[in-house]
Amino acid sequence: MLHRSRWTLLLSACLVLSLFASAVPATAQGLSKTLYKDQVNGFKFRPPNKFLVVPSQPAMIEMGILCRMESEEADAAVQVLCFADRDEEPEPDASGEEDKERTVVRSKRMQVEDFLATFLKGSFRKTEPAEDKEIKIHGIEARWRVWNASGQRVEVFSFPGERADFHLVYQLTTQVADSRDGKKWISMISKSGRSFEWEKILAPVDTSAMDYDDLLKYHTKADAQFKDWRVLGTPSKQFIIKTSSKRGAYIKNVITRLERSRSLFEEDFPPAAFGLKMTAISIVRVCGTEEEFHRYGNTSRGVGGWFNPMSEELVLFCGDKDKEEDAETFAVMSHEAFHQYCHFLFQRSEAHRWFDEGHGDYYAAANWFEGKAYVKPEAPGGYNRLPIAKDMIQKGEMRPLAEHLNYNHQQWQTQGPSNVSCYAQSWSLVYMLRQGALGKVPSQYWEPEYADILPHYMSALLAGYAERYQEILKKREEAAKEEGRELTDDERVIDRFDLSQSDRDMVWKQAMDASWGKIDLDAFEKKWLDYVANVL
């Protein structure tokens, strides 16, 4: 994740349904002429007019939060929820052993009142609904409930289905509900909830086997309910862009930047050199505004973009509305696009922070002239690490390399003295290694063996992960054989989240021993500090 001035991790795994900020109640609007039509889950309804539709992150969809809609003028919102049965792994018993007679547990569907009690603050948990009725809507046996608690009126329409229960959760602040226009708001909500109908459902498909054109069609159809969003292909067929921006020239430049960055990554990290073939298609979501970006990610100001390794989605936003390009925003694109590329290159594993973030900042400063890439030491605006690195050297604030290179994520992030010091130190290391490999570092600061550090690090990292993954796969195959079955396709997919901490640490150590362990680290450290202080 890349920030302008704050570098703390702000990405939340869930949506918090908290009180709205106080605002002047606006006149209630009618219903939208455009249906919200979800063919993946098989339903449709007519939402209130002039409500901004904010898609959910994949992790939130897993929790049952399909999307939220927020009024552009008043304190009102709609949550669209889907709670299905889930198959879960059994908990180990007191001895730490799993119950061999029971491989999965079928859990009950979450109840909407439990969801609201978890995420709504205040006294909601102790409040009974003021209204609770069984009603029929378009032939569906539904339930309608109203709560008045925590400064809000919460109105819920629930629709039980064969595969899942669906809920439309409407929220109004008490200020809006009790205003002169409150009855119109409540009437509009009633009409919206009662417009719910079942819709033809799309047949489940295996997207992993799709070629680019079919995958593009799938995402276009699957996201059709988000009326303000569109799905775009790219000339290289390496990216699928999802955007709510109407700024055609800006989005064209975004695609150009992403594709140029990808070509640069492939030049510096050629998959074939590591016995790999990159076939992954990158999903990139470009929110039309910074505000919409923060609504989608539940982030705060200061976050400029992020890549989520669980959903594998890169999330960005359009920068200055008066420009076709925005230097800082485009720097973020290359930084975060490297994280996405590296995620796939390392077979959904991860490297040390010095490698990951150092390279992200390195590519943030990339520019192109007549089709050729140039990476200078100065990045635009708040992402320029050079003056910070020089100041740290002058003050003696650089951490010893033996520590910095081996830090885990938490240690690296908090090494200080400022919240961007870790980035500046890692960037300066990567810059010297990358420029030195191109023959652009003066000979007094460079030794031939330094050119092997990054390639040897990557080769050892990839080999270590491949070995651990093969061990996990073998154990799964043996367990399935004992159960008299074959592994499912999902069970054959292994990534960083399947590794234990000790396994990951072992892989990291092997990579460090095979790269930095082959040079005189003290001598390199002196040359590196002199190079950054006196040459850059």
TIGU-157648 format. One line per 5 residues: their letters; for each residue x, y, z of C-alpha. Coordinates in Angstrom, 3 decimals, m for minus. Layout:
BEGIN
A	X/Y/Z ~ ...
//
This chain:
BEGIN
MLHRS	0.000/0.000/0.000 ~ 1.366/3.400/m0.916 ~ 0.592/6.553/1.030 ~ 1.348/10.191/0.398 ~ 2.438/11.071/3.929
RWTLL	1.237/8.310/6.246 ~ 2.506/4.775/5.814 ~ 0.567/2.867/8.453 ~ m1.626/0.001/7.305 ~ m5.178/1.317/7.006
LSACL	m6.858/m1.315/4.867 ~ m9.735/m2.834/6.867 ~ m10.960/m6.365/6.221 ~ m14.566/m5.448/6.947 ~ m17.041/m2.639/6.610
VLSLF	m17.981/m0.773/9.781 ~ m21.543/0.499/9.680 ~ m21.167/3.538/11.878 ~ m23.185/6.703/12.333 ~ m23.207/9.167/9.500
ASAVP	m21.738/12.620/9.867 ~ m24.324/15.254/10.604 ~ m25.765/16.932/7.526 ~ m28.767/19.005/6.603 ~ m31.622/16.669/5.617
ATAQG	m32.299/16.847/1.886 ~ m35.506/16.363/m0.019 ~ m36.321/12.687/m0.543 ~ m35.808/11.493/m4.082 ~ m37.847/8.919/m5.965
LSKTL	m36.628/5.504/m7.063 ~ m33.945/5.032/m9.677 ~ m35.126/4.186/m13.186 ~ m32.252/1.695/m13.392 ~ m32.666/m1.648/m11.621
YKDQV	m29.882/m3.051/m9.488 ~ m29.682/m6.465/m11.155 ~ m27.397/m9.096/m9.604 ~ m27.244/m12.117/m11.934 ~ m24.503/m13.806/m9.921
NGFKF	m26.821/m14.149/m6.908 ~ m30.132/m13.989/m8.780 ~ m32.130/m10.963/m7.615 ~ m32.998/m7.404/m8.574 ~ m34.589/m4.346/m6.990
RPPNK	m34.992/m0.632/m7.604 ~ m32.719/1.461/m5.347 ~ m33.368/5.084/m4.354 ~ m32.445/7.655/m6.975 ~ m29.175/9.604/m6.751
FLVVP	m27.535/7.022/m4.485 ~ m23.863/6.317/m5.176 ~ m23.325/2.565/m5.644 ~ m20.072/1.434/m4.011 ~ m19.011/m2.124/m4.978
SQPAM	m17.601/m4.325/m2.239 ~ m14.095/m5.672/m2.041 ~ m13.894/m9.466/m2.560 ~ m13.144/m9.988/1.142 ~ m16.318/m8.092/2.070
IEMGI	m18.352/m10.122/m0.434 ~ m17.082/m13.240/1.340 ~ m18.501/m11.758/4.546 ~ m21.854/m11.278/2.817 ~ m21.668/m7.543/2.025
LCRME	m22.455/m7.383/m1.699 ~ m22.431/m3.609/m1.983 ~ m23.547/m0.402/m0.337 ~ m25.356/2.610/m1.723 ~ m25.018/6.048/m0.200
SEEAD	m27.098/9.172/m0.699 ~ m25.272/12.014/m2.409 ~ m27.284/14.606/m0.470 ~ m28.331/13.252/2.929 ~ m27.482/10.839/5.740
AAVQV	m28.984/7.733/4.154 ~ m27.553/4.453/2.895 ~ m28.501/0.957/1.735 ~ m26.529/m2.218/2.494 ~ m27.123/m5.229/0.216
LCFAD	m26.340/m8.435/2.121 ~ m26.186/m12.120/1.204 ~ m25.735/m14.754/3.941 ~ m25.249/m18.319/2.716 ~ m24.421/m21.633/4.354
RDEEP	m20.701/m22.176/4.709 ~ m18.462/m25.218/4.829 ~ m15.768/m24.716/7.446 ~ m12.755/m26.706/8.574 ~ m13.217/m28.392/11.979
EPDAS	m11.572/m26.866/15.002 ~ m8.770/m28.958/16.547 ~ m9.600/m30.632/19.849 ~ m7.778/m29.961/23.115 ~ m4.843/m32.124/22.024
GEEDK	m4.452/m30.140/18.829 ~ m5.651/m33.028/16.673 ~ m8.524/m32.648/14.225 ~ m11.551/m34.908/14.307 ~ m10.820/m37.396/11.510
ERTVV	m14.476/m38.429/11.328 ~ m15.579/m34.912/10.394 ~ m13.712/m33.031/7.684 ~ m16.050/m30.055/7.387 ~ m18.685/m28.318/9.451
RSKRM	m21.780/m26.802/7.860 ~ m22.415/m23.547/9.701 ~ m25.750/m21.765/9.836 ~ m26.441/m18.654/7.848 ~ m25.684/m15.442/9.672
QVEDF	m28.769/m13.642/10.958 ~ m29.096/m10.026/9.941 ~ m29.723/m8.904/13.523 ~ m26.433/m10.503/14.591 ~ m24.664/m8.714/11.762
LATFL	m26.175/m5.366/12.750 ~ m25.429/m5.932/16.426 ~ m21.796/m6.587/15.530 ~ m21.262/m3.584/13.299 ~ m23.638/m0.923/14.595
KGSFR	m22.376/0.969/17.603 ~ m24.287/2.030/20.662 ~ m27.352/0.328/22.131 ~ m28.487/m1.625/19.058 ~ m27.631/m5.016/20.582
KTEPA	m30.220/m4.534/23.346 ~ m32.945/m3.078/21.132 ~ m35.947/m5.070/19.906 ~ m37.426/m4.069/16.537 ~ m40.151/m1.434/16.736
EDKEI	m41.873/m3.123/13.774 ~ m41.689/m6.804/12.774 ~ m44.014/m8.246/10.114 ~ m44.169/m11.200/7.732 ~ m45.087/m9.854/4.284
KIHGI	m45.325/m11.165/0.725 ~ m43.410/m9.332/m2.024 ~ m43.803/m10.531/m5.617 ~ m44.722/m13.974/m4.381 ~ m41.774/m14.141/m1.942
EARWR	m42.413/m14.807/1.745 ~ m40.419/m11.907/3.186 ~ m39.916/m10.225/6.550 ~ m39.881/m6.495/7.301 ~ m38.349/m5.011/10.448
VWNAS	m37.566/m1.547/11.799 ~ m35.170/m0.613/14.589 ~ m34.682/2.793/16.172 ~ m31.352/2.816/17.979 ~ m27.945/4.464/18.079
GQRVE	m29.300/7.623/16.471 ~ m30.570/5.756/13.421 ~ m33.668/4.306/11.873 ~ m32.691/0.915/10.405 ~ m35.268/m0.697/8.106
VFSFP	m34.610/m4.240/6.887 ~ m36.315/m6.304/4.178 ~ m35.291/m9.991/4.367 ~ m35.786/m12.567/1.598 ~ m35.010/m16.226/2.358
GERAD	m33.697/m18.159/m0.620 ~ m32.763/m21.755/m1.264 ~ m29.046/m20.983/m1.488 ~ m28.865/m17.921/0.741 ~ m30.797/m15.242/2.591
FHLVY	m30.780/m11.744/1.112 ~ m31.277/m8.539/3.079 ~ m31.776/m4.927/2.057 ~ m30.709/m2.777/5.009 ~ m31.781/0.884/4.802
QLTTQ	m30.260/3.420/7.200 ~ m31.426/6.926/8.004 ~ m30.138/9.133/10.770 ~ m32.800/10.117/13.259 ~ m32.305/13.698/12.071
VADSR	m33.449/12.743/8.562 ~ m36.209/10.356/9.693 ~ m37.723/13.001/12.018 ~ m37.357/15.898/9.596 ~ m40.192/17.553/7.737
DGKKW	m39.365/15.352/4.754 ~ m38.952/12.196/6.858 ~ m42.217/10.555/5.789 ~ m41.211/10.880/2.131 ~ m37.891/9.204/2.886
ISMIS	m39.636/6.345/4.706 ~ m42.170/5.950/1.894 ~ m39.371/5.827/m0.687 ~ m37.554/3.143/1.330 ~ m40.726/1.066/1.520
KSGRS	m41.177/1.235/m2.253 ~ m37.552/0.305/m2.836 ~ m37.634/m2.717/m0.497 ~ m40.930/m3.921/m1.982 ~ m39.501/m3.807/m5.524
FEWEK	m37.303/m6.868/m4.799 ~ m37.712/m9.804/m7.237 ~ m35.825/m12.969/m8.096 ~ m33.697/m12.742/m11.245 ~ m32.287/m15.349/m13.617
ILAPV	m28.963/m16.480/m12.195 ~ m25.760/m16.888/m14.160 ~ m24.463/m20.443/m14.282 ~ m21.269/m20.914/m12.217 ~ m18.142/m20.803/m14.365
DTSAM	m14.478/m21.623/m13.871 ~ m12.747/m18.323/m14.610 ~ m9.285/m19.872/m14.183 ~ m9.703/m21.719/m17.487 ~ m10.899/m18.673/m19.470
DYDDL	m8.854/m16.905/m22.112 ~ m8.622/m13.116/m21.996 ~ m11.619/m12.331/m24.212 ~ m13.923/m14.701/m22.316 ~ m12.720/m13.365/m18.966
LKYHT	m13.393/m9.814/m20.118 ~ m16.947/m10.791/m21.131 ~ m17.466/m12.550/m17.793 ~ m16.441/m9.503/m15.725 ~ m18.515/m7.205/m17.929
KADAQ	m21.633/m9.299/m17.322 ~ m20.930/m10.026/m13.653 ~ m20.496/m6.296/m12.879 ~ m23.452/m5.116/m14.940 ~ m25.440/m4.141/m11.810
FKDWR	m22.999/m1.323/m11.042 ~ m24.459/1.220/m13.425 ~ m21.743/3.827/m12.898 ~ m18.937/1.361/m13.607 ~ m17.573/m0.044/m16.854
VLGTP	m15.158/m2.861/m17.674 ~ m12.405/m2.221/m20.223 ~ m9.850/m4.394/m21.951 ~ m6.282/m3.340/m22.766 ~ m4.212/m3.813/m25.957
SKQFI	m1.719/m6.157/m24.255 ~ m4.520/m8.338/m22.849 ~ m2.648/m8.340/m19.540 ~ m5.085/m6.114/m17.626 ~ m8.831/m5.799/m17.106
IKTSS	m9.784/m2.294/m15.983 ~ m12.881/m1.613/m13.875 ~ m13.582/2.090/m13.591 ~ m16.294/4.548/m12.654 ~ m14.428/7.421/m14.319
KRGAY	m15.921/9.119/m17.371 ~ m12.598/10.794/m18.204 ~ m11.669/8.886/m21.331 ~ m8.303/10.571/m21.970 ~ m7.224/10.028/m18.366
IKNVI	m8.138/6.333/m18.385 ~ m6.329/5.914/m21.711 ~ m3.198/7.299/m20.054 ~ m3.726/5.002/m17.055 ~ m3.735/1.993/m19.387
TRLER	m0.605/3.252/m21.137 ~ 1.191/3.704/m17.792 ~ 0.183/0.251/m16.564 ~ 1.254/m1.486/m19.758 ~ 4.575/0.355/m19.929
SRSLF	5.213/m0.508/m16.281 ~ 4.432/m4.160/m16.933 ~ 6.910/m4.227/m19.839 ~ 9.564/m2.704/m17.579 ~ 8.911/m5.304/m14.868
EEDFP	9.232/m8.094/m17.419 ~ 12.487/m6.607/m18.675 ~ 13.973/m6.437/m15.174 ~ 12.325/m9.666/m13.930 ~ 11.949/m11.874/m17.036
PAAFG	9.775/m14.845/m15.998 ~ 11.608/m17.174/m18.391 ~ 14.867/m16.544/m16.518 ~ 13.271/m18.235/m13.514 ~ 11.603/m21.024/m15.474
LKMTA	8.188/m19.366/m15.276 ~ 5.496/m18.222/m17.667 ~ 3.292/m15.299/m16.656 ~ m0.306/m16.009/m17.651 ~ m2.121/m14.142/m14.865
ISIVR	m4.446/m11.326/m15.914 ~ m4.333/m8.342/m13.585 ~ m7.609/m6.832/m12.361 ~ m7.271/m3.080/m11.777 ~ m10.053/m0.982/m10.233
VCGTE	m9.791/2.746/m10.919 ~ m12.248/4.771/m8.851 ~ m13.432/7.977/m10.471 ~ m12.623/10.136/m7.449 ~ m10.473/9.970/m4.345
EEFHR	m13.616/10.053/m2.192 ~ m15.039/7.003/m3.968 ~ m11.661/5.259/m3.594 ~ m11.781/5.722/0.192 ~ m15.413/4.583/0.327
YGNTS	m14.535/1.403/m1.548 ~ m11.468/0.547/0.516 ~ m12.696/1.935/3.853 ~ m9.443/3.904/3.961 ~ m8.638/7.442/5.049
RGVGG	m6.862/10.330/3.354 ~ m3.173/9.715/2.829 ~ m3.631/6.333/1.142 ~ m2.828/6.656/m2.558 ~ m3.426/3.103/m3.786
WFNPM	m3.158/m0.522/m2.692 ~ m2.828/m4.094/m3.846 ~ m4.693/m6.811/m1.959 ~ m2.934/m10.215/m2.219 ~ m6.099/m12.022/m1.075
SEELV	m8.365/m10.612/m3.781 ~ m5.432/m9.995/m6.182 ~ m7.034/m6.673/m7.102 ~ m5.099/m3.444/m7.618 ~ m7.114/m0.379/m6.516
LFCGD	m6.363/3.190/m7.638 ~ m8.202/6.444/m8.276 ~ m8.161/9.242/m10.831 ~ m5.997/12.142/m9.762 ~ m6.324/15.859/m10.431
KDKEE	m9.535/16.353/m12.391 ~ m7.983/19.163/m14.438 ~ m5.158/16.997/m15.788 ~ m5.012/14.066/m18.180 ~ m2.133/12.774/m16.070
DAETF	m1.235/13.381/m12.433 ~ 2.418/12.738/m11.569 ~ 1.854/11.525/m8.009 ~ m1.127/9.345/m8.882 ~ 0.739/7.797/m11.794
AVMSH	3.738/7.108/m9.548 ~ 1.406/5.157/m7.254 ~ 0.171/3.136/m10.238 ~ 3.646/1.843/m11.042 ~ 4.457/1.205/m7.374
EAFHQ	1.329/m0.839/m6.708 ~ 1.403/m2.520/m10.129 ~ 4.828/m3.901/m9.192 ~ 3.322/m5.484/m6.064 ~ 0.665/m7.138/m8.228
YCHFL	3.233/m8.352/m10.782 ~ 5.549/m9.650/m8.056 ~ 2.642/m11.480/m6.409 ~ 2.081/m13.509/m9.571 ~ 5.790/m13.892/m10.379
FQRSE	6.485/m15.361/m6.936 ~ 3.581/m17.789/m7.364 ~ 1.394/m15.867/m4.895 ~ 4.127/m15.724/m2.292 ~ 5.977/m12.756/m0.802
AHRWF	9.447/m11.288/m0.484 ~ 11.118/m9.270/2.245 ~ 9.834/m5.736/2.691 ~ 13.137/m4.169/1.579 ~ 12.713/m5.934/m1.782
DEGHG	8.978/m5.352/m2.193 ~ 8.692/m1.716/m1.150 ~ 12.151/m0.722/m2.335 ~ 11.295/m1.827/m5.862 ~ 7.824/m0.272/m5.645
DYYAA	9.376/3.122/m4.917 ~ 12.048/2.537/m7.571 ~ 9.425/2.050/m10.302 ~ 7.321/4.941/m8.998 ~ 9.988/7.232/m10.501
ANWFE	9.879/5.601/m13.945 ~ 9.255/7.743/m17.009 ~ 9.348/7.014/m20.730 ~ 10.818/8.914/m23.652 ~ 10.316/7.656/m27.190
GKAYV	9.255/4.305/m25.803 ~ 12.336/3.813/m23.607 ~ 12.098/3.673/m19.806 ~ 14.197/5.905/m17.586 ~ 14.267/5.623/m13.793
KPEAP	15.693/8.678/m12.070 ~ 16.423/9.060/m8.344 ~ 13.750/11.741/m7.886 ~ 10.091/10.686/m7.697 ~ 7.214/13.194/m7.911
GGYNR	5.828/15.084/m4.930 ~ 5.458/13.296/m1.629 ~ 6.972/10.074/m2.987 ~ 10.504/11.444/m3.440 ~ 12.778/9.346/m1.188
LPIAK	16.139/10.852/m2.179 ~ 16.193/13.866/0.185 ~ 14.948/11.679/3.036 ~ 17.697/9.111/2.448 ~ 20.380/11.801/2.294
DMIQK	19.110/13.399/5.488 ~ 19.091/10.017/7.263 ~ 22.730/9.394/6.257 ~ 23.791/12.835/7.434 ~ 22.114/12.269/10.809
GEMRP	23.312/8.672/11.146 ~ 19.733/7.340/11.138 ~ 20.084/4.519/8.597 ~ 19.538/1.158/10.257 ~ 22.430/m1.330/10.017
LAEHL	21.970/m3.361/6.838 ~ 22.191/m6.669/8.689 ~ 19.054/m5.592/10.584 ~ 17.150/m3.739/7.878 ~ 17.459/m6.519/5.309
NYNHQ	16.187/m9.196/7.704 ~ 13.321/m7.285/9.316 ~ 9.882/m8.878/9.282 ~ 6.997/m6.686/8.179 ~ 6.282/m5.150/11.577
QWQTQ	9.933/m4.472/12.376 ~ 10.499/m2.918/8.967 ~ 7.404/m0.690/9.145 ~ 8.275/0.662/12.605 ~ 12.058/1.033/12.322
GPSNV	11.814/4.855/12.390 ~ 12.735/7.552/12.973 ~ 9.811/8.610/10.735 ~ 7.075/6.565/9.112 ~ 8.732/6.890/5.684
SCYAQ	12.322/6.136/6.774 ~ 11.917/2.437/6.001 ~ 10.865/3.249/2.434 ~ 13.723/5.663/1.887 ~ 16.337/3.168/3.061
SWSLV	14.944/0.292/0.990 ~ 14.537/2.508/m2.085 ~ 18.181/3.653/m1.919 ~ 19.389/0.032/m1.737 ~ 17.309/m1.073/m4.703
YMLRQ	18.226/2.012/m6.707 ~ 21.942/1.285/m6.334 ~ 21.520/m2.424/m7.165 ~ 19.347/m1.760/m10.215 ~ 21.462/1.078/m11.603
GALGK	24.662/m0.839/m10.885 ~ 23.425/m3.832/m12.885 ~ 22.914/m1.397/m15.793 ~ 26.483/m0.169/m15.465 ~ 25.416/3.245/m14.167
VPSQY	27.110/3.194/m10.733 ~ 30.736/4.483/m10.605 ~ 33.267/1.660/m10.280 ~ 34.564/2.805/m6.877 ~ 31.148/2.020/m5.413
WEPEY	30.518/m1.204/m7.302 ~ 31.815/m4.780/m7.277 ~ 30.917/m7.386/m9.959 ~ 29.343/m9.751/m7.395 ~ 26.800/m7.072/m6.458
ADILP	25.049/m7.723/m9.783 ~ 24.190/m11.240/m8.572 ~ 22.411/m10.168/m5.369 ~ 18.924/m9.647/m6.802 ~ 18.903/m12.594/m9.282
HYMSA	20.230/m15.022/m6.649 ~ 17.757/m13.710/m4.075 ~ 14.825/m14.279/m6.412 ~ 15.969/m17.711/m7.609 ~ 16.392/m18.969/m4.041
LLAGY	13.079/m17.461/m2.976 ~ 11.187/m19.119/m5.829 ~ 12.891/m22.472/m5.259 ~ 12.183/m22.339/m1.532 ~ 8.505/m21.580/m1.994
AERYQ	8.143/m24.256/m4.677 ~ 9.610/m26.845/m2.312 ~ 7.298/m25.892/0.551 ~ 4.256/m25.827/m1.718 ~ 5.085/m29.282/m3.017
EILKK	5.289/m30.565/0.564 ~ 1.853/m29.101/1.362 ~ 0.361/m30.580/m1.821 ~ 1.785/m34.002/m0.994 ~ 0.232/m33.916/2.483
REEAA	m3.137/m32.938/1.026 ~ m2.964/m35.746/m1.525 ~ m2.158/m38.271/1.206 ~ m5.049/m37.033/3.349 ~ m7.460/m37.202/0.401
KEEGR	m6.272/m40.708/m0.447 ~ m7.047/m41.833/3.107 ~ m10.566/m40.466/2.596 ~ m10.874/m42.342/m0.705 ~ m11.153/m39.273/m2.913
ELTDD	m9.241/m37.020/m5.292 ~ m8.183/m33.485/m4.438 ~ m10.489/m30.750/m5.689 ~ m9.148/m28.011/m7.953 ~ m9.378/m25.538/m5.048
ERVID	m7.339/m27.831/m2.800 ~ m4.559/m27.900/m5.381 ~ m4.195/m24.118/m5.219 ~ m1.556/m23.208/m2.632 ~ m0.328/m19.718/m1.785
RFDLS	1.374/m17.691/0.949 ~ m1.578/m18.046/3.299 ~ m1.067/m21.829/3.467 ~ 2.469/m21.497/4.822 ~ 3.340/m21.480/8.491
QSDRD	5.403/m18.601/9.832 ~ 8.365/m20.926/10.399 ~ 8.191/m22.188/6.787 ~ 8.147/m18.646/5.404 ~ 11.027/m17.582/7.650
MVWKQ	13.046/m20.577/6.455 ~ 12.456/m19.645/2.797 ~ 13.434/m16.047/3.500 ~ 16.648/m17.136/5.247 ~ 17.599/m19.381/2.335
AMDAS	17.095/m16.475/m0.077 ~ 19.225/m14.141/2.050 ~ 22.016/m16.710/2.421 ~ 22.104/m17.268/m1.353 ~ 22.333/m13.554/m2.156
WGKID	23.504/m11.094/0.492 ~ 25.271/m13.936/2.276 ~ 27.732/m14.236/m0.640 ~ 29.180/m10.722/m0.330 ~ 31.094/m8.683/2.244
LDAFE	28.085/m6.873/3.734 ~ 30.166/m4.364/5.719 ~ 32.068/m3.317/2.598 ~ 28.830/m2.991/0.613 ~ 27.256/m0.920/3.374
KKWLD	30.075/1.622/3.303 ~ 29.991/1.902/m0.505 ~ 26.197/2.222/m0.524 ~ 26.149/5.038/2.053 ~ 28.900/6.922/0.208
YVANV	27.092/6.463/m3.127 ~ 23.763/7.807/m1.858 ~ 25.357/10.691/0.043 ~ 27.881/11.837/m2.580 ~ 26.618/10.719/m6.017
L	22.821/10.852/m6.020
//
